[in-house]
Amino acid sequence: MKYSIVNHLTLSEGRRGAHPDGGLRNSKHESTLSSQEYVHELRSGITEDKLLNCLESLRVSLTSNPVSWVHNFGHEGLGLLLEALEKLLDKKQQDNMDKRNQHKLIQCLKAFMNNKVSI
């Protein structure tokens, strides 16, 4: 079975209470995930609904973790966020999930750029 951040989050949050649809309800847990786990997840090409949960968790991590965590996420993570956004913007037919993912990606980019490491 392929390990993913979304599975990790869903299983971990199950003890505290996950939504019935598998999404996360809240999360102080994200800060324990490494920035490289997010890079791996973004690189792996996860499904659109899991991407939304991953991006929300990443946004929280980008805003709440120390600068060293964001630095470790680095240019590779930034590049993956931009690639994902470009793919969504290039789609001819965008559904509601595409728009939600675009919004979360932009929030992640904002969180990254508002950090002292940023570009």
C-alpha positions in Angstrom: 0.0 0.0 0.0 1.4 3.4 -1.0 2.0 5.7 2.0 0.9 9.2 1.6 0.6 12.3 3.8 -3.1 12.4 3.3 -3.4 8.8 4.6 -1.1 9.7 7.5 -3.1 12.7 8.4 -6.4 10.9 8.1 -5.3 8.0 10.2 -3.7 10.2 12.8 -6.7 12.5 13.0 -9.0 9.5 13.3 -8.2 9.4 17.0 -9.2 13.0 17.4 -12.1 13.0 15.0 -12.1 13.1 11.3 -14.9 14.2 9.1 -17.0 11.3 7.8 -15.7 12.1 4.2 -12.1 11.4 5.4 -11.2 15.1 5.6 -9.5 16.6 8.6 -11.5 18.6 11.1 -8.7 20.5 12.7 -5.1 20.2 13.1 -2.3 20.9 15.4 -0.8 17.6 14.0 0.5 19.0 10.8 3.5 20.6 12.4 4.9 17.2 13.1 5.0 16.3 9.4 8.2 17.0 7.6 8.4 19.5 4.7 9.9 16.7 2.6 6.7 14.6 3.1 4.7 17.4 1.5 7.2 17.7 -1.3 6.9 13.9 -1.9 3.1 14.1 -1.8 2.9 17.0 -4.3 5.3 15.2 -6.6 3.3 11.9 -6.4 0.2 13.3 -8.2 -2.5 12.6 -5.7 -6.2 12.8 -6.5 -8.0 16.2 -6.5 -9.9 15.6 -3.3 -6.9 14.5 -1.4 -4.9 17.4 -2.9 -7.3 19.8 -1.2 -6.7 18.3 2.3 -2.9 18.2 1.6 -2.9 21.8 0.6 -4.9 23.0 3.6 -2.5 21.1 5.9 0.5 22.5 4.0 -0.9 26.1 4.3 -1.2 25.7 8.1 2.3 24.2 8.3 3.8 27.0 6.2 2.3 29.6 8.5 2.9 27.9 11.9 6.3 26.1 11.6 9.7 27.7 12.1 11.6 29.4 9.3 13.9 26.3 9.1 10.9 24.1 8.2 9.9 26.5 5.4 13.5 26.7 4.3 13.6 22.9 4.0 10.4 23.0 2.0 12.3 25.4 -0.2 12.5 26.0 -3.9 11.5 22.4 -4.8 8.3 22.8 -2.9 7.6 26.2 -4.4 8.2 24.8 -7.8 5.7 21.9 -7.2 3.1 24.4 -6.0 3.5 26.5 -9.1 3.4 23.4 -11.4 0.2 22.2 -9.7 -1.4 25.6 -10.1 -0.3 25.8 -13.8 -1.9 22.4 -14.5 -5.2 23.5 -13.0 -5.2 26.8 -14.8 -4.5 25.0 -18.2 -7.5 22.8 -17.9 -10.2 23.7 -20.4 -13.1 22.5 -18.2 -12.6 23.6 -14.6 -15.0 22.1 -12.0 -15.7 23.3 -8.5 -12.9 21.1 -7.1 -10.4 22.6 -9.5 -11.3 26.1 -8.4 -11.0 25.1 -4.7 -7.6 23.6 -5.3 -6.5 26.7 -7.1 -7.6 28.8 -4.2 -5.7 26.6 -1.7 -2.6 26.6 -3.9 -2.7 30.4 -3.9 -3.1 30.5 -0.2 0.0 28.2 0.1 2.0 30.5 -2.2 1.0 33.5 -0.1 2.0 31.7 3.1 5.3 30.8 1.6 6.0 34.3 0.4 5.0 35.9 3.7 7.7 33.9 5.3 11.2 35.3 5.9 12.7 32.6 3.7 10.5 33.1 0.7 11.9 34.1 -2.7 
